[in-house]
Amino acid sequence: FKEGNQFQTLLGVTGSGKTFTMANVIRELQKPTLVIAHNKTLAAQLYGEFKEMFPENAVEYFVS
């Protein structure tokens, strides 16, 4: 992001710290962020974790 890239993809195995890494990047950038999950279970899990990590911010999720 510091080099001007607007989009990033984060890949990793289960338990490798992807959510923690995303939260730290979001906190550092201080910008609205869109996180896309491939299923409802993961979307709900991310929602819960981000609500805990960012209690003062709007955290929402939409399932289609």
Rosetta constraint file for C-alpha pairs under 8 A:
AtomPair CA 1 CA 5 HARMONIC 4.76 0.50
AtomPair CA 1 CA 6 HARMONIC 6.20 0.50
AtomPair CA 1 CA 7 HARMONIC 7.78 0.50
AtomPair CA 10 CA 18 HARMONIC 6.99 0.50
AtomPair CA 11 CA 18 HARMONIC 7.42 0.50
AtomPair CA 12 CA 16 HARMONIC 6.03 0.50
AtomPair CA 12 CA 17 HARMONIC 7.91 0.50
AtomPair CA 12 CA 18 HARMONIC 6.61 0.50
AtomPair CA 17 CA 21 HARMONIC 6.01 0.50
AtomPair CA 18 CA 22 HARMONIC 6.09 0.50
AtomPair CA 19 CA 23 HARMONIC 6.12 0.50
AtomPair CA 19 CA 46 HARMONIC 7.34 0.50
AtomPair CA 20 CA 24 HARMONIC 6.28 0.50
AtomPair CA 21 CA 25 HARMONIC 6.27 0.50
AtomPair CA 22 CA 26 HARMONIC 6.08 0.50
AtomPair CA 23 CA 27 HARMONIC 6.03 0.50
AtomPair CA 23 CA 50 HARMONIC 7.24 0.50
AtomPair CA 23 CA 53 HARMONIC 7.30 0.50
AtomPair CA 24 CA 28 HARMONIC 6.07 0.50
AtomPair CA 25 CA 29 HARMONIC 6.08 0.50
AtomPair CA 26 CA 30 HARMONIC 5.96 0.50
AtomPair CA 26 CA 31 HARMONIC 6.82 0.50
AtomPair CA 26 CA 32 HARMONIC 7.98 0.50
AtomPair CA 26 CA 33 HARMONIC 6.92 0.50
AtomPair CA 36 CA 43 HARMONIC 7.73 0.50
AtomPair CA 37 CA 42 HARMONIC 6.16 0.50
AtomPair CA 37 CA 43 HARMONIC 5.44 0.50
AtomPair CA 38 CA 42 HARMONIC 7.20 0.50
AtomPair CA 38 CA 43 HARMONIC 7.62 0.50
AtomPair CA 39 CA 43 HARMONIC 6.26 0.50
AtomPair CA 40 CA 44 HARMONIC 6.13 0.50
AtomPair CA 40 CA 63 HARMONIC 6.58 0.50
AtomPair CA 41 CA 45 HARMONIC 6.23 0.50
AtomPair CA 42 CA 46 HARMONIC 6.04 0.50
AtomPair CA 43 CA 47 HARMONIC 6.08 0.50
AtomPair CA 43 CA 61 HARMONIC 7.00 0.50
AtomPair CA 43 CA 63 HARMONIC 7.92 0.50
AtomPair CA 44 CA 48 HARMONIC 6.26 0.50
AtomPair CA 44 CA 61 HARMONIC 7.59 0.50
AtomPair CA 45 CA 49 HARMONIC 6.28 0.50
AtomPair CA 46 CA 50 HARMONIC 5.95 0.50
AtomPair CA 47 CA 51 HARMONIC 6.04 0.50
AtomPair CA 47 CA 59 HARMONIC 6.82 0.50
AtomPair CA 47 CA 60 HARMONIC 6.79 0.50
AtomPair CA 47 CA 61 HARMONIC 6.51 0.50
AtomPair CA 48 CA 52 HARMONIC 6.42 0.50
AtomPair CA 49 CA 53 HARMONIC 6.21 0.50
AtomPair CA 50 CA 54 HARMONIC 5.73 0.50
AtomPair CA 50 CA 55 HARMONIC 7.98 0.50
AtomPair CA 50 CA 59 HARMONIC 6.83 0.50
AtomPair CA 51 CA 55 HARMONIC 5.43 0.50
AtomPair CA 51 CA 57 HARMONIC 7.82 0.50
AtomPair CA 51 CA 59 HARMONIC 5.99 0.50
AtomPair CA 54 CA 58 HARMONIC 7.96 0.50
AtomPair CA 54 CA 59 HARMONIC 7.69 0.50
